[in-house]
Amino acid sequence: MSFLWEKSAGWRWLVRQTRDSKPFFFTFAALCGVIPGVVGFCVMTATNSRSDQLQAELRRNARPETTMMGQVNRDRLAEFLGEIQRKEDTNDRYVAALKGETLTRKPYVRIQPVADPNQTTGGEASKSK
């Protein structure tokens, strides 16, 4: 930065103007925010792929695992929204999420308490010995 301050007359003029003139400062700050915003908007508009024909082609050429995961996500979302609509208790979902787990189960079947990992059953204790 010192190179810019010591050698560039344009940089020194810009710093002096923004320091001495509030209208110039606000205009310069607005331009620094508006110009990149306009350029970004134009790029996003030009590269937008929201055409129905393209989406239909992408869905037709989708791999089987992609289609399967889409269906699984739709099923999970439908289950979750149904639980909210029916005002069911979803605390077990949050407990599992805090533990880094995902509740995988048959649709519309609730798992009530989440088992404590410190408790072991008789079969597990005998296997570990």
DSSP file with accessible surface (Angstrom, degrees, kcal/mol):
  #  RESIDUE AA STRUCTURE BP1 BP2  ACC     N-H-->O    O-->H-N    N-H-->O    O-->H-N    TCO  KAPPA ALPHA  PHI   PSI    X-CA   Y-CA   Z-CA
    1    1 A M     >        0   0  159      0, 0.0     4,-1.9     0, 0.0     3,-0.2   0.000 360.0 360.0 360.0 -32.4    0.0    0.0    0.0
    2    2 A S  H  >  +     0   0   77      1,-0.2     4,-2.9     2,-0.2     5,-0.3   0.849 360.0  60.4 -65.6 -29.1    2.8    2.4    0.6
    3    3 A F  H  > S+     0   0  141      1,-0.2     4,-2.3     2,-0.2     5,-0.5   0.924 105.5  47.9 -61.0 -42.5    3.8    2.0   -3.0
    4    4 A L  H  > S+     0   0   64      1,-0.2     4,-1.5     2,-0.2     8,-0.3   0.916 114.6  45.2 -64.2 -42.8    0.4    3.4   -4.0
    5    5 A W  H  < S+     0   0  117     -4,-1.9    -2,-0.2     1,-0.2    -1,-0.2   0.915 118.7  40.9 -69.1 -40.6    0.6    6.3   -1.7
    6    6 A E  H  < S+     0   0  120     -4,-2.9    -2,-0.2    -5,-0.2    -1,-0.2   0.869 127.6  25.6 -78.0 -36.1    4.2    7.3   -2.5
    7    7 A K  H  < S+     0   0  142     -4,-2.3     2,-0.7    -5,-0.3    -3,-0.2   0.722 101.5  79.0-105.1 -25.6    4.2    6.8   -6.3
    8    8 A S     X  -     0   0   42     -4,-1.5     4,-1.9    -5,-0.5     5,-0.1  -0.787  46.3-172.4-100.3 117.1    0.7    7.2   -7.6
    9    9 A A  H  > S+     0   0   67     -2,-0.7     4,-2.5     1,-0.2    -1,-0.2   0.864  89.8  56.3 -69.5 -34.2   -0.7   10.7   -8.0
   10   10 A G  H  > S+     0   0   47      2,-0.2     4,-2.4     1,-0.2    -1,-0.2   0.907 106.7  48.6 -64.5 -41.1   -4.1    9.3   -8.8
   11   11 A W  H  > S+     0   0   81     -7,-0.2     4,-2.6     2,-0.2     5,-0.2   0.928 111.6  49.3 -64.8 -43.2   -4.3    7.4   -5.5
   12   12 A R  H  X S+     0   0   88     -4,-1.9     4,-2.5    -8,-0.3    -2,-0.2   0.908 111.2  50.1 -64.1 -38.9   -3.2   10.4   -3.5
   13   13 A W  H  X S+     0   0  125     -4,-2.5     4,-2.8     2,-0.2    -1,-0.2   0.928 110.7  49.7 -63.5 -43.8   -5.9   12.5   -5.3
   14   14 A L  H  X S+     0   0   34     -4,-2.4     4,-2.5     2,-0.2     5,-0.2   0.931 112.8  45.9 -61.9 -45.8   -8.6    9.9   -4.5
   15   15 A V  H  X S+     0   0   40     -4,-2.6     4,-2.0     1,-0.2    -1,-0.2   0.927 113.8  49.4 -63.7 -43.6   -7.6    9.7   -0.8
   16   16 A R  H  X S+     0   0  105     -4,-2.5     4,-2.5    -5,-0.2     5,-0.2   0.929 112.3  47.8 -62.9 -43.7   -7.5   13.5   -0.6
   17   17 A Q  H  X S+     0   0   61     -4,-2.8     4,-2.2     1,-0.2     8,-0.3   0.910 112.8  47.1 -65.2 -43.7  -10.9   13.9   -2.2
   18   18 A T  H  < S+     0   0   34     -4,-2.5    -1,-0.2    -5,-0.2    -2,-0.2   0.825 115.2  47.6 -69.3 -28.9  -12.6   11.2   -0.1
   19   19 A R  H  < S+     0   0  159     -4,-2.0    -2,-0.2    -5,-0.2    -1,-0.2   0.902 119.8  36.4 -75.4 -39.0  -11.1   12.7    3.1
   20   20 A D  H  < S+     0   0  105     -4,-2.5     2,-0.5    -5,-0.2    -2,-0.2   0.736 115.1  51.3 -89.9 -23.8  -12.0   16.3    2.3
   21   21 A S     X  -     0   0   39     -4,-2.2     4,-2.2    -5,-0.2    -1,-0.2  -0.938  54.1-168.5-125.4 113.6  -15.4   15.9    0.6
   22   22 A K  H  > S+     0   0  158     -2,-0.5     4,-2.7     2,-0.2     5,-0.3   0.901  92.2  52.7 -65.9 -41.6  -18.2   14.0    2.2
   23   23 A P  H  > S+     0   0   92      0, 0.0     4,-2.4     0, 0.0    -1,-0.2   0.924 110.9  47.9 -60.2 -40.1  -20.4   14.0   -1.0
   24   24 A F  H  > S+     0   0   53     -7,-0.2     4,-2.9     2,-0.2     5,-0.2   0.919 111.3  51.6 -64.3 -41.1  -17.4   12.7   -3.0
   25   25 A F  H  X S+     0   0   95     -4,-2.2     4,-2.8    -8,-0.3     5,-0.2   0.943 112.3  44.2 -60.6 -48.1  -16.9   10.0   -0.4
   26   26 A F  H  X S+     0   0  128     -4,-2.7     4,-2.5     2,-0.2    -1,-0.2   0.888 114.4  50.1 -67.3 -36.0  -20.5    8.8   -0.4
   27   27 A T  H  X S+     0   0   84     -4,-2.4     4,-2.5    -5,-0.3    -2,-0.2   0.940 113.2  46.0 -65.0 -45.3  -20.6    8.9   -4.2
   28   28 A F  H  X S+     0   0   78     -4,-2.9     4,-2.3     1,-0.2    -2,-0.2   0.925 113.6  48.9 -64.2 -42.7  -17.4    6.9   -4.5
   29   29 A A  H  X S+     0   0   46     -4,-2.8     4,-1.2    -5,-0.2    -1,-0.2   0.906 111.6  49.7 -64.7 -40.4  -18.6    4.4   -1.8
   30   30 A A  H  X S+     0   0   52     -4,-2.5     4,-3.4     1,-0.2     3,-0.4   0.919 111.1  49.2 -64.6 -42.2  -22.0    4.0   -3.7
   31   31 A L  H  X S+     0   0   89     -4,-2.5     4,-2.0     1,-0.2    -1,-0.2   0.885 106.7  55.7 -64.6 -37.6  -20.2    3.4   -7.0
   32   32 A C  H  < S+     0   0   69     -4,-2.3    -1,-0.2    -5,-0.2    -2,-0.2   0.783 118.3  35.0 -66.1 -25.0  -17.9    0.8   -5.4
   33   33 A G  H  X S+     0   0   50     -4,-1.2     4,-1.3    -3,-0.4    -2,-0.2   0.823 119.6  47.3 -94.2 -35.5  -21.1   -1.1   -4.2
   34   34 A V  H  X S+     0   0   83     -4,-3.4     4,-2.9     2,-0.2     5,-0.2   0.930 107.0  53.4 -76.2 -45.4  -23.4   -0.4   -7.1
   35   35 A I  H  X S+     0   0   96     -4,-2.0     4,-2.6    -5,-0.3     5,-0.2   0.948 112.2  43.7 -60.8 -49.3  -21.1   -1.2  -10.1
   36   36 A P  H  > S+     0   0   77      0, 0.0     4,-2.7     0, 0.0    -1,-0.2   0.903 114.3  52.8 -63.0 -33.4  -20.1   -4.7   -8.8
   37   37 A G  H  X S+     0   0   44     -4,-1.3     4,-2.5     2,-0.2    -2,-0.2   0.925 110.8  45.4 -65.4 -43.3  -23.8   -5.3   -7.9
   38   38 A V  H  X S+     0   0   81     -4,-2.9     4,-2.5     2,-0.2    -1,-0.2   0.930 114.1  48.8 -66.4 -43.2  -25.0   -4.4  -11.4
   39   39 A V  H  X S+     0   0   84     -4,-2.6     4,-2.5    -5,-0.2    -2,-0.2   0.936 112.7  48.5 -62.4 -44.1  -22.2   -6.5  -13.0
   40   40 A G  H  X S+     0   0   28     -4,-2.7     4,-2.7    -5,-0.2     5,-0.2   0.917 110.9  50.2 -62.4 -42.5  -23.1   -9.4  -10.8
   41   41 A F  H  X S+     0   0  136     -4,-2.5     4,-2.5     1,-0.2    -1,-0.2   0.922 111.1  49.1 -61.9 -42.8  -26.8   -9.1  -11.6
   42   42 A C  H  X S+     0   0   72     -4,-2.5     4,-2.5     2,-0.2    -2,-0.2   0.911 112.1  48.1 -64.2 -41.8  -26.1   -9.0  -15.3
   43   43 A V  H  X S+     0   0   82     -4,-2.5     4,-2.1     2,-0.2    -2,-0.2   0.930 112.9  47.8 -65.0 -44.0  -23.9  -12.1  -15.1
   44   44 A M  H  < S+     0   0  125     -4,-2.7     4,-0.3     1,-0.2    -2,-0.2   0.898 113.4  48.3 -64.9 -37.4  -26.4  -14.0  -13.1
   45   45 A T  H >< S+     0   0   80     -4,-2.5     3,-0.9    -5,-0.2    -2,-0.2   0.922 112.6  48.4 -67.6 -41.1  -29.2  -13.0  -15.5
   46   46 A A  H 3< S+     0   0   86     -4,-2.5    -2,-0.2     1,-0.2    -1,-0.2   0.832 117.3  41.0 -69.2 -31.8  -27.1  -14.0  -18.5
   47   47 A T  T 3< S+     0   0  105     -4,-2.1    -1,-0.2    -5,-0.2    -2,-0.2   0.283  82.3 132.1-101.7  12.7  -26.1  -17.4  -17.1
   48   48 A N    <   -     0   0  103     -3,-0.9     3,-0.1    -4,-0.3    -3,-0.1  -0.431  37.4-167.6 -67.3 132.1  -29.6  -18.2  -15.6
   49   49 A S        +     0   0   71     -2,-0.2    -1,-0.1     1,-0.1    -4,-0.0  -0.249  44.5 124.6-115.2  44.6  -30.6  -21.8  -16.5
   50   50 A R        +     0   0  179      4,-0.1     2,-0.2     5,-0.0    -1,-0.1   0.166  32.6 131.9 -91.0  19.2  -34.3  -21.6  -15.4
   51   51 A S     >  -     0   0   61      1,-0.1     4,-2.2    -3,-0.1     5,-0.2  -0.506  58.6-136.9 -74.4 142.4  -35.6  -22.7  -18.8
   52   52 A D  H  > S+     0   0  132      1,-0.2     4,-2.4     2,-0.2     5,-0.2   0.863 103.5  55.6 -65.6 -35.5  -38.2  -25.5  -18.7
   53   53 A Q  H  > S+     0   0  159      2,-0.2     4,-2.2     1,-0.2    -1,-0.2   0.933 108.9  46.5 -64.8 -43.7  -36.7  -27.2  -21.6
   54   54 A L  H  > S+     0   0   58      1,-0.2     4,-2.6     2,-0.2     5,-0.2   0.922 112.6  49.8 -65.7 -42.0  -33.3  -27.4  -19.9
   55   55 A Q  H  X S+     0   0   52     -4,-2.2     4,-2.3     1,-0.2    -1,-0.2   0.910 110.3  50.4 -64.0 -39.7  -34.7  -28.6  -16.7
   56   56 A A  H  X S+     0   0   50     -4,-2.4     4,-2.1     2,-0.2    -1,-0.2   0.918 111.5  48.6 -64.2 -40.0  -36.7  -31.3  -18.5
   57   57 A E  H  X S+     0   0   83     -4,-2.2     4,-2.1     1,-0.2    -2,-0.2   0.919 111.0  50.0 -66.6 -41.2  -33.6  -32.5  -20.3
   58   58 A L  H  < S+     0   0  108     -4,-2.6    -1,-0.2     1,-0.2    -2,-0.2   0.897 112.0  48.0 -64.9 -39.5  -31.6  -32.6  -17.0
   59   59 A R  H >< S+     0   0  174     -4,-2.3     3,-0.8    -5,-0.2    -1,-0.2   0.882 111.2  50.9 -67.8 -36.7  -34.3  -34.6  -15.3
   60   60 A R  H 3< S+     0   0  175     -4,-2.1    -2,-0.2     1,-0.2    -1,-0.2   0.877 114.8  42.6 -68.5 -35.1  -34.5  -37.0  -18.3
   61   61 A N  T 3< S+     0   0  106     -4,-2.1    -1,-0.2    -5,-0.2    -2,-0.2   0.285  86.6 129.8 -94.7  10.3  -30.7  -37.6  -18.3
   62   62 A A    <   -     0   0   39     -3,-0.8    -3,-0.1    -4,-0.2    -4,-0.0  -0.327  62.6-112.2 -69.0 146.3  -30.3  -37.8  -14.5
   63   63 A R     >  -     0   0  156      1,-0.1     4,-2.1     4,-0.0     3,-0.4  -0.421  28.0-112.7 -72.1 155.3  -28.5  -40.8  -13.0
   64   64 A P  H  > S+     0   0  102      0, 0.0     4,-2.7     0, 0.0     5,-0.2   0.883 116.0  52.6 -59.7 -39.5  -30.5  -43.3  -11.0
   65   65 A E  H  > S+     0   0   93      1,-0.2     4,-2.5     2,-0.2     5,-0.2   0.863 108.1  52.1 -67.9 -30.4  -28.9  -42.5   -7.7
   66   66 A T  H  > S+     0   0   71     -3,-0.4     4,-2.2     2,-0.2    -1,-0.2   0.934 111.3  46.4 -67.9 -43.6  -29.7  -38.8   -8.2
   67   67 A T  H  X S+     0   0   77     -4,-2.1     4,-2.1     2,-0.2    -2,-0.2   0.917 112.6  50.8 -62.8 -41.8  -33.3  -39.6   -8.9
   68   68 A M  H  X S+     0   0  112     -4,-2.7     4,-2.6     1,-0.2    -2,-0.2   0.923 110.0  48.9 -63.8 -43.9  -33.4  -41.9   -5.9
   69   69 A M  H  X S+     0   0   90     -4,-2.5     4,-2.7     1,-0.2    -1,-0.2   0.886 109.2  53.5 -65.6 -35.7  -31.9  -39.2   -3.6
   70   70 A G  H  X S+     0   0   21     -4,-2.2     4,-2.2     2,-0.2    -1,-0.2   0.924 110.5  46.9 -61.9 -41.7  -34.4  -36.7   -4.9
   71   71 A Q  H  X S+     0   0   88     -4,-2.1     4,-2.6     2,-0.2    -2,-0.2   0.914 111.7  50.5 -66.7 -41.9  -37.3  -39.1   -4.0
   72   72 A V  H  X S+     0   0   47     -4,-2.6     4,-2.7     1,-0.2     5,-0.2   0.928 111.0  49.0 -61.6 -44.1  -35.8  -39.8   -0.6
   73   73 A N  H  X S+     0   0   87     -4,-2.7     4,-2.5     1,-0.2    -1,-0.2   0.902 111.0  50.0 -64.2 -39.2  -35.5  -36.1    0.2
   74   74 A R  H  X S+     0   0  132     -4,-2.2     4,-2.6    -5,-0.2    -1,-0.2   0.917 111.4  49.2 -64.0 -41.1  -39.1  -35.5   -1.0
   75   75 A D  H  X S+     0   0   79     -4,-2.6     4,-2.5     2,-0.2    -2,-0.2   0.923 112.2  47.6 -63.9 -43.6  -40.3  -38.3    1.3
   76   76 A R  H  X S+     0   0  104     -4,-2.7     4,-2.8     2,-0.2    -1,-0.2   0.909 112.7  48.8 -64.0 -41.9  -38.4  -36.9    4.3
   77   77 A L  H  X S+     0   0  101     -4,-2.5     4,-3.0    -5,-0.2     5,-0.3   0.926 111.1  49.9 -64.7 -41.5  -39.7  -33.4    3.7
   78   78 A A  H  X S+     0   0   48     -4,-2.6     4,-2.2     2,-0.2    -2,-0.2   0.912 112.5  48.1 -62.8 -40.4  -43.3  -34.7    3.3
   79   79 A E  H  X S+     0   0   15     -4,-2.5     4,-2.4     2,-0.2    -2,-0.2   0.943 113.3  46.9 -64.5 -45.9  -42.9  -36.7    6.6
   80   80 A F  H  X S+     0   0   55     -4,-2.8     4,-2.2     1,-0.2    -2,-0.2   0.930 113.6  47.1 -64.1 -44.9  -41.4  -33.7    8.4
   81   81 A L  H  X S+     0   0   94     -4,-3.0     4,-2.6     1,-0.2    -1,-0.2   0.880 111.0  53.1 -66.3 -34.3  -44.1  -31.3    7.2
   82   82 A G  H  X S+     0   0    9     -4,-2.2     4,-2.5    -5,-0.3    -1,-0.2   0.901 107.8  50.9 -64.7 -40.3  -46.8  -33.8    8.1
   83   83 A E  H  <>S+     0   0    0     -4,-2.4     5,-2.7     2,-0.2     4,-0.3   0.907 112.0  46.6 -63.0 -41.5  -45.4  -34.0   11.6
   84   84 A I  H ><5S+     0   0   89     -4,-2.2     3,-1.1     3,-0.2    -2,-0.2   0.922 112.1  50.6 -66.5 -42.0  -45.4  -30.3   11.9
   85   85 A Q  H 3<5S+     0   0  159     -4,-2.6    -2,-0.2     1,-0.3    -1,-0.2   0.891 113.2  45.0 -63.8 -37.1  -49.0  -30.1   10.5
   86   86 A R  T 3<5S-     0   0  119     -4,-2.5    -1,-0.3    -5,-0.2    -2,-0.2   0.436 111.3-125.5 -84.4  -0.9  -50.1  -32.8   13.0
   87   87 A K  T < 5 +     0   0  187     -3,-1.1    -3,-0.2    -4,-0.3     2,-0.1   0.883  48.8 168.8  57.9  44.0  -48.3  -30.9   15.8
   88   88 A E      < -     0   0   68     -5,-2.7     2,-0.5    -6,-0.1    -1,-0.2  -0.472  44.0 -97.0 -82.8 159.0  -46.3  -34.1   16.8
   89   89 A D        +     0   0   89     -2,-0.1     3,-0.2     1,-0.1    -1,-0.1  -0.636  39.8 177.2 -76.6 121.7  -43.3  -34.0   19.1
   90   90 A T    >>  +     0   0   19     -2,-0.5     4,-1.3     1,-0.1     3,-0.6   0.067  41.1 117.8-114.2  24.7  -40.1  -33.9   17.1
   91   91 A N  H 3>  +     0   0   95      1,-0.2     4,-2.5     2,-0.2     5,-0.2   0.844  69.8  61.1 -62.9 -33.8  -37.6  -33.7   19.9
   92   92 A D  H 3> S+     0   0    9      1,-0.2     4,-2.4     2,-0.2    -1,-0.2   0.875 100.6  55.3 -63.5 -31.6  -36.0  -37.0   19.0
   93   93 A R  H <> S+     0   0   56     -3,-0.6     4,-2.2     1,-0.2    -1,-0.2   0.932 110.1  45.3 -65.0 -41.7  -35.1  -35.6   15.6
   94   94 A Y  H  X S+     0   0  121     -4,-1.3     4,-2.3     2,-0.2    -2,-0.2   0.897 111.6  51.8 -70.2 -38.5  -33.3  -32.7   17.2
   95   95 A V  H  X S+     0   0   59     -4,-2.5     4,-1.4     1,-0.2    -2,-0.2   0.941 111.8  47.1 -62.5 -45.3  -31.5  -34.9   19.8
   96   96 A A  H  <>S+     0   0    0     -4,-2.4     5,-3.1     1,-0.2     4,-0.3   0.911 110.7  52.2 -64.3 -39.3  -30.3  -37.1   17.0
   97   97 A A  H ><5S+     0   0   63     -4,-2.2     3,-1.4     1,-0.2    -1,-0.2   0.904 106.5  53.1 -64.7 -38.8  -29.1  -34.1   14.9
   98   98 A L  H 3<5S+     0   0  156     -4,-2.3    -1,-0.2     1,-0.3    -2,-0.2   0.821 108.9  50.5 -65.0 -28.9  -27.1  -32.8   17.9
   99   99 A K  T 3<5S-     0   0   93     -4,-1.4    -1,-0.3    -3,-0.2    -2,-0.2   0.432 121.2-110.2 -86.3  -0.2  -25.4  -36.2   18.1
  100  100 A G  T < 5S+     0   0   70     -3,-1.4     2,-0.2     1,-0.3    -3,-0.2   0.726  76.9 127.8  80.1  21.6  -24.6  -36.0   14.4
  101  101 A E      < -     0   0  100     -5,-3.1     2,-0.4    -6,-0.2    -1,-0.3  -0.691  51.7-140.1-108.6 161.1  -27.0  -38.8   13.5
  102  102 A T        -     0   0   93     -2,-0.2     2,-0.8    -3,-0.1    -9,-0.0  -0.987  20.6-127.4-119.1 131.0  -29.8  -39.0   11.0
  103  103 A L        -     0   0   30     -2,-0.4     2,-0.5   -10,-0.1   -10,-0.0  -0.682  30.6-178.9 -79.0 110.3  -33.1  -40.8   11.9
  104  104 A T        +     0   0  102     -2,-0.8     2,-0.3     3,-0.0    -2,-0.0  -0.965  23.0 129.3-110.8 125.2  -33.7  -43.3    9.2
  105  105 A R        -     0   0   52     -2,-0.5     3,-0.1     6,-0.0     5,-0.0  -0.935  62.8 -61.8-158.3 177.2  -36.9  -45.3    9.7
  106  106 A K  S >  S-     0   0  162     -2,-0.3     3,-1.5     1,-0.1     0, 0.0  -0.458  72.1 -88.5 -68.6 143.6  -40.1  -46.4    8.0
  107  107 A P  T 3  S+     0   0   82      0, 0.0    -1,-0.1     0, 0.0     3,-0.1  -0.251 108.4  11.1 -57.4 141.8  -42.2  -43.4    7.0
  108  108 A Y  T 3  S+     0   0  147      1,-0.2     2,-0.5    -3,-0.1    -2,-0.1   0.665  95.4 119.8  66.2  20.5  -44.6  -42.1    9.5
  109  109 A V    <   -     0   0   76     -3,-1.5     2,-0.3     2,-0.0    -1,-0.2  -0.970  53.1-147.8-114.7 122.1  -43.2  -44.2   12.4
  110  110 A R        -     0   0   44     -2,-0.5     2,-0.6    -3,-0.1   -20,-0.0  -0.680   5.1-147.7 -91.3 141.6  -41.9  -42.1   15.3
  111  111 A I        -     0   0   67     -2,-0.3   -19,-0.1     1,-0.2     3,-0.1  -0.939  18.6-165.7-102.2 116.3  -38.9  -43.2   17.5
  112  112 A Q        +     0   0  113     -2,-0.6     2,-0.2     1,-0.1    -1,-0.2   0.950  60.1  22.2 -75.6 -86.5  -39.6  -41.8   20.9
  113  113 A P  S    S-     0   0  113      0, 0.0     2,-0.5     0, 0.0    -1,-0.1  -0.560  73.3-132.0 -84.9 145.1  -36.6  -41.8   23.2
  114  114 A V        -     0   0   44     -2,-0.2    -2,-0.0    -3,-0.1    -3,-0.0  -0.812  34.0-111.4 -90.5 129.8  -33.1  -41.9   21.8
  115  115 A A        -     0   0   84     -2,-0.5    -1,-0.1     1,-0.1     3,-0.0  -0.291  27.1-112.7 -65.3 142.9  -31.1  -44.6   23.6
  116  116 A D    >   -     0   0   71      1,-0.1     3,-1.2     2,-0.0    -1,-0.1  -0.603  18.7-142.8 -73.3 126.5  -28.3  -43.4   25.9
  117  117 A P  T 3  S+     0   0   96      0, 0.0    -1,-0.1     0, 0.0    -2,-0.1   0.736  97.0  63.3 -67.6 -17.1  -25.0  -44.5   24.4
  118  118 A N  T 3  S+     0   0  138      2,-0.0     2,-0.4    -3,-0.0    -2,-0.0   0.727  87.1  83.6 -78.5 -21.2  -23.5  -45.3   27.8
  119  119 A Q    <   -     0   0  143     -3,-1.2     2,-0.4     0, 0.0    -4,-0.0  -0.670  63.5-168.9 -83.6 134.6  -26.1  -48.0   28.5
  120  120 A T        -     0   0   92     -2,-0.4     2,-0.1     4,-0.0    -2,-0.0  -0.938  17.3-125.7-121.5 149.0  -25.2  -51.4   27.0
  121  121 A T     >  -     0   0   88     -2,-0.4     4,-2.2     1,-0.1     5,-0.2  -0.435  32.1-104.7 -85.5 167.6  -27.4  -54.4   26.7
  122  122 A G  H  > S+     0   0   64      1,-0.2     4,-1.9     2,-0.2     5,-0.2   0.887 119.5  53.5 -61.1 -37.6  -26.4  -57.8   28.0
  123  123 A G  H  > S+     0   0   39      1,-0.2     4,-1.6     2,-0.2    -1,-0.2   0.915 110.0  46.4 -67.6 -39.6  -25.5  -59.1   24.6
  124  124 A E  H  > S+     0   0  110      1,-0.2     4,-1.7     2,-0.2    -1,-0.2   0.883 111.1  52.4 -70.2 -37.9  -23.2  -56.3   23.7
  125  125 A A  H  X S+     0   0   31     -4,-2.2     4,-0.8     1,-0.2    -1,-0.2   0.892 109.9  48.3 -65.6 -37.9  -21.4  -56.4   27.1
  126  126 A S  H  < S+     0   0   81     -4,-1.9     3,-0.3    -5,-0.2    -1,-0.2   0.861 110.1  52.4 -74.0 -29.8  -20.7  -60.1   26.7
  127  127 A K  H  < S+     0   0  178     -4,-1.6    -1,-0.2     1,-0.2    -2,-0.2   0.852 106.7  52.6 -71.2 -34.7  -19.4  -59.7   23.2
  128  128 A S  H  <        0   0   99     -4,-1.7    -1,-0.2    -5,-0.1    -2,-0.2   0.676 360.0 360.0 -78.2 -14.8  -16.9  -57.0   24.2
  129  129 A K     <        0   0  211     -4,-0.8    -3,-0.1    -3,-0.3    -4,-0.0  -0.027 360.0 360.0 -82.8 360.0  -15.4  -59.1   27.0
